[in-house]
Amino acid sequence: MIDFPTRIPFVEALGFELLRFADGAAELAIEPRAEHLNSWSVLHGGVAMTLLDVAMAHAARAPVAGAPLDARGVVTIEMKTSFMRPGLGRLVAHARVLRRTNTLSFCEASLLDAWGELVAHATGTFKYLQALPAGGRQLERPNASD
């Protein structure tokens, strides 16, 4: 396991592990706990989608060919997910960049179960943004133009 380049409290609470973060790719894993399951005792779709989203966002930020880490962050613009089978056992999301521009990254990710079977597949578009100042956003009413 490697350290996440940015602290994300929600990801920490879910217990995601960062396994790979290089060359426009990322791999994240989760060992599901009881609170991650739905009423059928399989991984909740929202947890699966979050894992795929975070994996693709990390792929979008992953350094390419030894280049330094880009200081910009990314936000999800759109995401589509297809579910193929129930998520059981330890799950690993494999994400990669399909195309990167100066402002956008187009990514895909596959979620595999403990037996290497495809659980879900996602595609997403991510927008690069300058990092927030330390402390993040303050609660204030947004401008109508935001």
C-alpha positions as MATLAB code, in Angstrom:
seq = 'MIDFPTRIPFVEALGFELLRFADGAAELAIEPRAEHLNSWSVLHGGVAMTLLDVAMAHAARAPVAGAPLDARGVVTIEMKTSFMRPGLGRLVAHARVLRRTNTLSFCEASLLDAWGELVAHATGTFKYLQALPAGGRQLERPNASD';
ca = [
       0.000    0.000    0.000;
       1.185    3.528   -0.773;
       0.135    6.837    0.728;
      -2.560    8.899   -0.953;
      -1.036   12.107   -2.389;
      -3.886   14.161   -0.877;
      -5.800   13.559    2.339;
      -9.464   12.751    1.606;
     -11.356   12.130    4.872;
     -14.300   10.390    3.122;
     -11.933    7.930    1.394;
     -10.175    7.280    4.713;
     -13.531    6.583    6.390;
     -14.400    4.046    3.676;
     -11.044    2.320    4.147;
      -9.790    2.477    0.554;
      -6.186    1.389   -0.055;
      -4.053    2.989   -2.781;
      -2.076    0.219   -4.487;
      -0.771    2.004   -7.605;
      -0.372    5.662   -8.601;
       1.871    6.086  -11.654;
       1.967    6.399  -15.431;
      -1.595    7.675  -15.824;
      -3.008    4.735  -13.889;
      -4.216    3.969  -10.383;
      -5.385    0.933   -8.454;
      -7.438    1.103   -5.284;
      -8.794   -1.708   -3.130;
     -11.382   -2.191   -0.436;
     -11.967   -5.022    1.991;
     -15.726   -4.581    2.530;
     -16.984   -4.166    6.083;
     -20.588   -4.618    7.251;
     -21.360   -0.913    6.764;
     -20.343   -1.151    3.075;
     -22.980   -3.786    2.281;
     -26.531   -3.491    1.001;
     -29.572   -5.501    2.158;
     -28.371   -8.503    0.079;
     -25.015   -8.535    1.913;
     -22.984   -7.492   -1.141;
     -21.069   -4.274   -1.735;
     -23.428   -1.297   -1.941;
     -23.479    0.259   -5.423;
     -22.667    3.681   -3.972;
     -19.465    2.335   -2.427;
     -18.537    0.658   -5.730;
     -19.178    3.890   -7.647;
     -17.144    5.896   -5.154;
     -14.243    3.435   -5.459;
     -14.356    3.689   -9.272;
     -14.633    7.509   -9.126;
     -11.685    7.881   -6.758;
      -9.594    5.421   -8.789;
     -10.222    7.359  -12.018;
      -9.531   10.697  -10.317;
      -6.214    9.314   -9.067;
      -5.368    8.009  -12.549;
      -6.067   11.515  -13.890;
      -3.555   12.949  -11.395;
      -0.989   10.158  -11.617;
       2.425   11.284  -12.883;
       3.305   10.184  -16.402;
       6.737    8.905  -17.479;
       8.578   10.134  -14.405;
       7.122   13.676  -14.548;
       6.527   15.377  -11.193;
       3.104   15.227   -9.546;
       0.790   17.877  -10.979;
      -0.205   20.221   -8.148;
      -3.697   20.649   -9.582;
      -6.615   18.659   -8.286;
      -9.465   17.152  -10.278;
     -13.231   17.165   -9.956;
     -15.643   14.749  -11.557;
     -17.626   16.309  -14.417;
     -19.537   13.173  -15.412;
     -19.453    9.461  -14.726;
     -21.255    6.409  -16.087;
     -21.200    3.062  -14.327;
     -22.429   -0.353  -15.439;
     -22.826   -3.163  -12.887;
     -22.259   -6.751  -14.031;
     -22.322   -8.868  -10.864;
     -22.441   -8.562   -7.058;
     -19.311   -7.283   -5.344;
     -17.971   -9.973   -3.014;
     -14.690  -10.281   -1.143;
     -11.760   -7.921   -1.543;
     -12.396   -5.636   -4.522;
      -9.812   -3.829   -6.651;
     -10.469   -0.946   -9.037;
      -8.056   -0.592  -11.970;
      -8.204    2.862  -13.580;
      -6.402    4.474  -16.478;
      -6.405    7.669  -18.484;
      -7.774    7.268  -21.999;
      -6.974   10.841  -23.078;
      -5.678   13.906  -21.272;
      -5.866   17.554  -22.335;
      -4.708   20.697  -20.508;
      -8.055   20.977  -18.733;
      -9.748   17.551  -18.908;
      -8.967   13.883  -18.405;
     -11.066   11.074  -19.860;
     -10.728    7.873  -17.838;
     -12.056    4.352  -17.423;
     -11.992    1.896  -14.553;
     -12.892   -1.731  -13.937;
     -13.821   -3.167  -10.550;
     -12.785   -6.788  -10.021;
     -13.863   -9.113   -7.220;
     -11.706  -11.496   -5.191;
     -11.808  -14.051   -8.059;
     -10.818  -11.553  -10.763;
     -14.371  -11.334  -12.133;
     -15.661   -8.008  -13.481;
     -18.115   -6.461  -11.011;
     -18.524   -3.018  -12.597;
     -17.050   -0.769  -15.256;
     -17.058    3.034  -15.358;
     -16.015    5.894  -17.570;
     -15.596    9.447  -16.367;
     -14.542   12.950  -17.304;
     -12.453   14.957  -14.844;
     -11.623   18.674  -14.867;
      -8.276   19.922  -13.602;
      -8.492   22.748  -11.038;
      -5.961   24.643   -9.003;
      -5.635   23.189   -5.507;
      -7.623   24.827   -2.732;
      -5.757   26.822   -0.096;
      -4.982   25.007    3.147;
      -8.179   24.581    5.134;
     -10.364   24.117    2.052;
     -13.500   26.071    1.245;
     -15.295   28.254    3.732;
     -19.062   28.098    4.022;
     -20.408   31.071    2.130;
     -23.187   31.719   -0.307;
     -21.924   31.105   -3.854;
     -22.210   33.717   -6.562;
     -25.055   33.131   -8.987;
     -22.469   32.812  -11.772;
     -20.585   29.899  -10.076;
];
